[in-house]
Each structure stands twice: as structure tokens, then as C-alpha cells.
């Protein structure tokens, strides 16, 4: 670790961990669901519940935010797995329900890989606010975080506070030879932790359990809150088992512990394309037929035109933000670079999805406004 300040350093501990791309994981889950007969719908927001004469939930009322069309969808079990918005759903079921979520904001910044040379991450176990600080190589850049800021109000587009950014930079400067400054930041992003809190215990978010909780309301709303990606399969299994125990579903053995979402052994000619799992071969074929499609759209980002075309055809993006933030990680790797490629990316989407020049211009403008929160 040549970039670690050696003064006062007496030793360290080496341990091993794993990392993944959360957005590719979500897409893989959705595709695995479809492959097994499920139906996945994005931008379909729940507006209320359908209930029978006994007050038991029998479905949801939903609206397609892209068209405004409304739907009534029935189901044996309705699962509320909406993260920090779980209490909003609770109130649709019971306006007097007590809060179960204690949201906490975590902020990260992205820097050029030169700030942490090598393949190892660092974790600083003691910081001014009592949390750890980590710097991790990710997609050929460095992610540094995080903060723990309790929030009273939540939104779909959380914004990093100036104090959070200063804390991360200030702490990193104490340990890195190449001290990061505000102008070095490639991206700033904030996320909300849906911590499962006891309504009777107003403790700080640092002390709130990261474990998950599963509840079943009197009307039959099954809710799962808290937890982490690390345990998401166990969370899902326990939620379904709870529904079976309540007699809402037939008893069936769970196979999630051995279920593969994608064939990770599929060979690909570009190691980076393995993030597309089984489908990497299709993207490689596009590049073989037209090598220009395999050139990165911007040298500051790893993504190619072939990937964006393939995503448009196979991964249900509806807007430019979907493509640049939720299917690729362009926004998070380098916000300014993602803005520079926005017109080209919007053009690809318009061509693939049959939109006109007005749609393209509106998407670029909307994305430009979004990026302001990330730079």
C-alpha cells in the first residue's frame, strides 16, 4: 500500500472480503424471476390495497407512472419489501400504524485509482464519528465512505450534505499520501439504509440493529424490513416461510441456497463482460460483427455502444437515468463523463425504442438536472 502514510503506523490486519455490482445483481434477479415464470414490472407504483369483506388484503391498486394507466392486481400474498418506504406502505394498510424504519443516510465519494494504488482496500477502524472509513478499488476507480446521518424525511433522490463530504475527505486526508480534495471527486452519491428500529427505542442509527425483521399485519400484509444484501436470500426464505406458516401459501421446500441466477462459468473474451453473466456471449457477438461497437463510448468509462444497445433490447430501461445509473454505473463512476455521453446514450435509446428527437432532448435535460446532485 504505497499510498498509505507510514508515520505513526505500527501495524495492520489483513482480512478478505468480497464485492459485487448491486445494479447488475438486481437485473440478474429480475431476469432469473422471468426465466422461472415470474412477471416483473418497473415504474408501476402501488397506490393502495384491495381488501375483501373481512378486511383482508387481496391485491394492490397500482399505476404505471410512464402512462398513467391504473391496474388492480390480485395475489395470494402481498409482500411489502420497499426498503425505507415500508412505513408509507404500512400507512396505506393502516393509517395509524407506528413507524418501523429508522432511516440513515450513507454517503460515498468516488476518486481516481491513483489515490489508492494496488488491488487492496483499506479500512480505518476509528474515525471522529465513531464509524469505520473504507477505501475500496471498484471498477478501476476508488470508492470511499461512509457516513451515518439519521434522517427524519426521506426521498427517492437523497442528497449528500456538505458536512458528510467534508468528513470523508478530511478523514481520508489523514491517512493517504495523496490527499484527496473536493475538485478530485468524480462522483458523490448518497443512499438510505432501511434500518429496522424499535419504535420505543430512539437510539442512534449506529446502534440500531442491521438485522431484518418480518411482520404480518392483521389484514395479511407481509412486510420485511432492515437487512443487507449479504443476507437477502435468507430474508426472502424466512418471509415466504412466514406466509406458509400463516396458511397463505402452500408448503413447499425452498431451493434458494443452491439456486444459481446466472451461469458464472460462461467463457467470455473480455473479463469485464462477465457482469452480464450468460448473456456476455451475445454482446461479444455484436462486437465481432461490428468492432466499432466494442470501443468505449468515453475513455473515462468502460462501457461500449454494444452494451447499451443490448441493455435497451433486454433489460427494460425506460429513461436515460435507467441506462446510465441503473443498468450501467456510468453516473457513479464519473458523473461528468456520464453527462458528456448523455446525448449519445439518449440517441441510442431513441433509436432502439422508437422515440423522437423531442424525447431525446427531454431525457438529456432531465439527466443534466439529476447529475447536479452527484458533482
C-alpha positions as CSV (number, residue, x, y, z in Angstrom):
1,X,0.0,0.0,0.0
2,X,2.3,2.7,-1.2
3,X,-0.3,5.5,-0.8
4,X,-0.7,4.9,3.0
5,X,1.0,7.4,5.2
6,X,3.6,5.4,7.2
7,X,4.2,8.0,10.0
8,X,2.9,6.6,13.3
9,X,1.8,3.3,11.7
10,X,2.7,0.4,14.0
11,X,0.9,-2.4,12.1
12,X,-2.3,-3.6,10.5
13,X,-4.6,-6.6,10.0
14,X,-5.2,-8.3,6.6
15,X,-8.5,-9.9,6.0
16,X,-10.5,-11.0,2.9
17,X,-13.9,-9.8,1.7
18,X,-15.9,-9.8,-1.4
19,X,-17.6,-7.2,-3.6
20,X,-20.3,-7.1,-6.3
21,X,-22.2,-4.8,-8.5
22,X,-25.5,-4.2,-6.9
23,X,-27.3,-3.0,-10.0
24,X,-26.2,-6.0,-12.1
25,X,-27.3,-8.2,-9.2
26,X,-30.8,-6.6,-9.3
27,X,-31.0,-7.2,-13.1
28,X,-29.9,-10.8,-12.7
29,X,-32.6,-11.3,-10.0
30,X,-35.2,-9.9,-12.3
31,X,-34.2,-12.0,-15.3
32,X,-34.0,-15.1,-13.1
33,X,-37.5,-14.4,-11.9
34,X,-38.8,-14.1,-15.5
35,X,-37.0,-17.3,-16.6
36,X,-38.9,-19.1,-13.9
37,X,-42.3,-17.8,-14.9
38,X,-42.5,-14.6,-12.9
39,X,-43.6,-11.2,-14.2
40,X,-41.5,-8.2,-13.4
41,X,-42.9,-4.6,-13.8
42,X,-40.9,-1.4,-13.3
43,X,-42.3,2.1,-12.8
44,X,-45.6,0.5,-11.5
45,X,-46.3,2.3,-8.2
46,X,-48.7,1.0,-5.5
47,X,-51.4,3.4,-4.7
48,X,-53.5,1.3,-2.3
49,X,-54.7,-2.1,-1.3
50,X,-57.6,-4.3,-2.4
51,X,-59.4,-5.9,0.6
52,X,-62.2,-8.4,0.9
53,X,-65.3,-8.2,3.0
54,X,-63.3,-9.3,6.1
55,X,-60.7,-6.6,5.6
56,X,-58.0,-9.0,4.4
57,X,-55.7,-7.8,1.7
58,X,-56.3,-9.5,-1.7
59,X,-54.3,-7.3,-4.0
60,X,-53.0,-3.9,-4.9
61,X,-54.1,-0.9,-6.8
62,X,-51.2,0.3,-8.9
63,X,-50.4,3.0,-11.6
64,X,-48.0,2.9,-14.4
65,X,-46.0,6.2,-13.9
66,X,-45.0,6.3,-17.5
67,X,-48.5,6.1,-19.0
68,X,-50.8,7.0,-16.1
69,X,-52.8,3.7,-16.6
70,X,-54.2,2.2,-13.5
71,X,-54.4,-1.5,-12.6
72,X,-56.0,-3.8,-10.0
73,X,-53.7,-6.7,-9.3
74,X,-54.7,-9.6,-7.1
75,X,-52.4,-12.1,-5.3
76,X,-52.4,-14.7,-2.6
77,X,-49.8,-12.8,-0.6
78,X,-48.7,-9.2,-0.9
79,X,-45.1,-8.6,0.3
80,X,-44.0,-5.2,1.4
81,X,-40.3,-5.2,0.6
82,X,-39.9,-1.5,-0.2
83,X,-36.9,-0.6,2.0
84,X,-37.0,2.9,3.5
85,X,-40.5,3.4,2.1
86,X,-42.0,0.4,4.0
87,X,-43.8,2.7,6.5
88,X,-45.5,4.5,3.6
89,X,-47.0,1.2,2.6
90,X,-47.9,0.4,6.2
91,X,-50.0,3.5,6.3
92,X,-51.8,2.5,3.1
93,X,-52.9,-0.6,5.0
94,X,-53.4,1.1,8.4
95,X,-53.2,4.9,8.8
96,X,-52.5,4.5,12.5
97,X,-49.5,2.1,12.1
98,X,-46.4,3.0,14.1
99,X,-43.1,3.7,12.4
100,X,-40.8,0.7,12.0
101,X,-38.0,2.3,9.9
102,X,-35.2,4.5,11.2
103,X,-33.6,5.7,8.0
104,X,-29.9,6.5,8.0
105,X,-28.1,8.2,5.1
106,X,-24.7,6.9,4.0
107,X,-22.6,9.0,1.6
108,X,-19.7,7.8,-0.6
109,X,-17.3,9.6,-2.9
110,X,-15.5,8.2,-6.0
111,X,-11.9,9.1,-6.8
112,X,-9.4,8.2,-9.4
113,X,-7.5,4.9,-8.7
114,X,-4.2,6.9,-8.3
115,X,-5.3,7.7,-4.7
116,X,-5.1,4.1,-3.6
117,X,-2.6,2.2,-5.8
118,X,-2.9,-1.6,-5.8
119,X,-5.7,-4.0,-5.5
120,X,-6.2,-3.9,-1.8
121,X,-8.7,-1.9,0.1
122,X,-8.2,-0.1,3.4
123,X,-10.4,0.2,6.4
124,X,-9.8,2.7,9.1
125,X,-11.5,1.4,12.3
126,X,-11.7,4.6,14.3
127,X,-13.0,8.0,13.0
128,X,-14.3,11.1,14.5
129,X,-17.9,10.0,14.4
130,X,-17.2,6.5,15.7
131,X,-17.7,4.7,12.4
132,X,-15.2,3.0,10.2
133,X,-14.0,4.6,6.9
134,X,-13.1,2.4,4.0
135,X,-11.5,3.0,0.6
136,X,-12.1,0.2,-1.9
137,X,-11.0,-0.3,-5.5
138,X,-14.1,-0.7,-7.7
139,X,-14.4,-0.7,-11.5
140,X,-10.9,0.8,-11.8
141,X,-11.8,3.7,-9.5
142,X,-11.8,4.1,-5.7
143,X,-14.9,4.3,-3.5
144,X,-14.5,6.0,-0.1
145,X,-17.1,6.1,2.6
146,X,-19.2,6.1,4.5
147,X,-21.3,8.3,6.8
148,X,-24.2,7.6,9.2
149,X,-26.6,10.5,9.3
150,X,-30.1,10.0,10.9
151,X,-32.9,11.4,8.7
152,X,-36.4,12.5,9.6
153,X,-37.6,12.8,6.0
154,X,-36.7,10.5,3.1
155,X,-36.9,10.9,-0.6
156,X,-36.3,8.9,-3.7
157,X,-33.3,11.1,-4.6
158,X,-31.3,11.6,-1.4
159,X,-28.6,14.3,-1.5
160,X,-25.2,14.3,0.3
161,X,-24.7,17.0,2.9
162,X,-21.7,19.3,2.7
163,X,-20.7,18.1,6.2
164,X,-20.7,14.5,5.1
165,X,-18.5,15.2,2.1
166,X,-16.1,17.2,4.2
167,X,-15.9,14.4,6.8
168,X,-15.0,11.7,4.2
169,X,-12.3,13.9,2.6
170,X,-10.9,15.1,5.9
171,X,-10.6,11.6,7.3
172,X,-9.0,10.2,4.1
173,X,-6.5,13.1,4.1
174,X,-5.2,11.9,7.4
175,X,-4.2,8.5,6.0
176,X,-3.4,8.9,2.3
177,X,-0.2,10.3,0.9
178,X,-2.1,11.7,-2.0
179,X,-4.6,13.8,-0.1
180,X,-8.0,14.0,-2.0
181,X,-9.5,17.4,-2.4
182,X,-13.0,18.5,-3.4
183,X,-12.0,19.0,-7.0
184,X,-10.7,15.4,-7.2
185,X,-14.1,13.9,-6.6
186,X,-15.6,12.1,-9.7
187,X,-18.9,11.4,-8.1
188,X,-20.8,11.9,-4.8
189,X,-23.7,9.6,-4.0
190,X,-26.0,9.1,-1.1
191,X,-28.0,6.0,-0.1
192,X,-30.6,5.4,2.6
193,X,-30.3,2.4,5.0
194,X,-33.7,1.0,5.9
195,X,-32.8,0.2,9.5
196,X,-35.3,-1.9,11.4
197,X,-35.9,0.2,14.5
198,X,-37.8,-0.4,17.7
199,X,-40.4,2.5,17.9
200,X,-39.8,2.5,21.7
201,X,-36.1,2.9,21.5
202,X,-34.9,6.1,19.9
203,X,-31.2,5.1,19.8
204,X,-28.7,6.4,17.3
205,X,-28.6,4.7,13.9
206,X,-25.1,3.4,14.7
207,X,-26.6,1.3,17.4
208,X,-29.7,0.2,15.5
209,X,-29.6,-3.5,14.5
210,X,-28.7,-4.2,10.9
211,X,-30.7,-7.4,11.2
212,X,-34.0,-7.9,9.4
213,X,-37.5,-8.1,10.8
214,X,-40.6,-9.8,9.3
215,X,-44.1,-8.8,10.3
216,X,-47.6,-9.9,9.3
217,X,-50.4,-7.3,9.8
218,X,-53.9,-8.2,10.8
219,X,-55.0,-7.6,7.3
220,X,-52.4,-10.0,5.9
221,X,-49.7,-7.6,4.7
222,X,-46.3,-9.4,4.9
223,X,-43.5,-6.9,5.5
224,X,-39.8,-7.4,5.5
225,X,-37.6,-4.5,6.8
226,X,-33.9,-4.0,7.5
227,X,-31.3,-6.5,6.5
228,X,-28.5,-6.3,3.9
229,X,-27.5,-7.7,0.6
230,X,-25.4,-10.2,2.5
231,X,-28.4,-12.0,3.8
232,X,-31.1,-11.2,1.2
233,X,-31.7,-14.9,0.3
234,X,-32.2,-15.8,4.0
235,X,-34.5,-12.8,4.3
236,X,-36.6,-14.0,1.3
237,X,-36.7,-17.6,2.5
238,X,-37.9,-16.6,6.0
239,X,-40.5,-14.2,4.5
240,X,-42.0,-17.0,2.4
241,X,-41.9,-19.4,5.3
242,X,-43.8,-16.9,7.4
243,X,-46.5,-16.8,4.7
244,X,-46.6,-20.6,4.6
245,X,-46.9,-20.8,8.4
246,X,-49.8,-18.4,8.2
247,X,-51.6,-20.6,5.7
248,X,-51.3,-18.0,2.9
249,X,-49.2,-20.2,0.7
250,X,-48.9,-24.0,0.2
251,X,-46.0,-25.6,1.9
252,X,-43.0,-26.1,-0.3
253,X,-39.3,-26.6,0.2
254,X,-37.1,-23.6,-0.6
255,X,-34.2,-24.0,-3.0
256,X,-32.6,-20.6,-2.8
257,X,-29.5,-21.8,-1.0
258,X,-28.4,-23.7,-4.2
259,X,-30.1,-21.6,-6.9
260,X,-27.8,-20.1,-9.5
261,X,-29.0,-16.8,-11.0
262,X,-26.6,-17.0,-14.0
263,X,-24.0,-19.4,-15.3
264,X,-20.9,-17.8,-13.9
265,X,-18.8,-20.3,-15.8
266,X,-19.7,-19.0,-19.3
267,X,-16.4,-18.0,-21.0
268,X,-16.1,-14.5,-22.3
269,X,-13.3,-12.8,-24.3
270,X,-13.5,-9.7,-22.2
271,X,-13.2,-10.3,-18.5
272,X,-15.3,-7.2,-17.8
273,X,-18.3,-8.5,-19.7
274,X,-18.7,-11.3,-17.1
275,X,-21.0,-8.9,-15.3
276,X,-23.7,-9.8,-17.9
277,X,-23.4,-13.5,-17.0
278,X,-24.9,-15.9,-19.5
279,X,-25.5,-13.0,-21.9
280,X,-21.9,-11.9,-22.3
281,X,-21.6,-14.0,-25.4
282,X,-24.4,-12.1,-27.2
283,X,-22.6,-8.8,-26.6
284,X,-19.3,-10.3,-27.8
285,X,-21.1,-11.5,-30.9
286,X,-22.3,-7.9,-31.6
287,X,-18.7,-6.6,-31.2
288,X,-17.3,-9.3,-33.5
289,X,-19.8,-8.4,-36.2
290,X,-19.1,-4.7,-35.8
291,X,-15.8,-4.0,-33.9
292,X,-16.6,-0.2,-33.6
293,X,-19.3,-1.3,-31.1
294,X,-16.6,-2.6,-28.8
295,X,-14.9,0.8,-28.4
296,X,-15.6,2.6,-25.1
297,X,-18.0,5.5,-25.7
298,X,-15.8,7.6,-23.4
299,X,-12.3,6.8,-22.3
300,X,-13.2,7.7,-18.7
301,X,-15.8,5.0,-18.6
302,X,-15.7,1.3,-19.5
303,X,-19.0,1.0,-21.4
304,X,-19.4,0.4,-25.1
305,X,-22.2,1.0,-27.6
306,X,-22.8,-2.7,-27.9
307,X,-23.6,-2.9,-24.2
308,X,-26.0,0.0,-24.4
309,X,-27.8,-1.5,-27.4
310,X,-28.1,-4.9,-25.7
311,X,-29.4,-3.3,-22.5
312,X,-32.1,-1.4,-24.4
313,X,-33.2,-4.7,-26.0
314,X,-33.1,-6.9,-22.9
315,X,-33.2,-5.0,-19.6
316,X,-36.3,-2.8,-19.7
317,X,-34.7,0.7,-19.4
318,X,-37.4,3.3,-19.8
319,X,-35.4,6.5,-19.5
320,X,-31.8,7.8,-19.7
321,X,-31.3,7.6,-16.0
322,X,-32.1,3.9,-16.1
323,X,-29.4,3.3,-18.7
324,X,-26.6,5.5,-17.2
325,X,-27.3,4.9,-13.5
326,X,-29.2,1.6,-13.1
327,X,-28.0,-0.7,-15.9
328,X,-24.5,0.7,-16.3
329,X,-22.8,2.5,-13.5
330,X,-21.7,5.5,-15.6
331,X,-23.2,8.1,-13.3
332,X,-21.4,6.7,-10.2
333,X,-18.0,6.1,-11.8
334,X,-17.7,9.6,-13.2
335,X,-20.7,11.9,-13.1
336,X,-19.3,14.5,-15.5
337,X,-18.2,11.9,-18.1
338,X,-21.7,10.3,-17.9
339,X,-23.2,13.8,-18.6
340,X,-20.9,14.1,-21.6
341,X,-22.1,10.8,-23.1
342,X,-25.8,11.5,-22.3
343,X,-26.7,12.8,-25.8
344,X,-25.2,9.8,-27.5
345,X,-26.7,7.4,-25.0
346,X,-30.1,9.0,-25.4
347,X,-29.7,8.8,-29.1
348,X,-29.1,5.0,-28.8
349,X,-32.2,4.6,-26.7
350,X,-34.3,6.7,-29.0
351,X,-33.2,4.6,-32.0
352,X,-33.8,1.3,-30.2
353,X,-37.1,2.2,-28.6
354,X,-38.7,4.3,-31.3
355,X,-38.6,7.7,-29.6
356,X,-38.3,11.0,-31.4
357,X,-35.9,13.9,-31.1
358,X,-38.1,15.7,-28.5
359,X,-37.9,12.7,-26.2
360,X,-34.1,12.6,-26.6
361,X,-33.8,16.3,-25.7
362,X,-36.1,16.0,-22.7
363,X,-34.2,13.0,-21.4
364,X,-30.8,14.7,-21.7
365,X,-32.2,17.8,-19.9
366,X,-33.7,15.7,-17.1
367,X,-30.4,13.8,-16.7
368,X,-28.5,17.0,-16.6
369,X,-30.6,18.2,-13.7
370,X,-30.1,14.8,-11.9
371,X,-26.3,14.9,-12.2
372,X,-26.1,18.2,-10.3
373,X,-26.6,16.2,-7.1
374,X,-23.6,14.0,-7.9
375,X,-20.8,16.5,-8.7
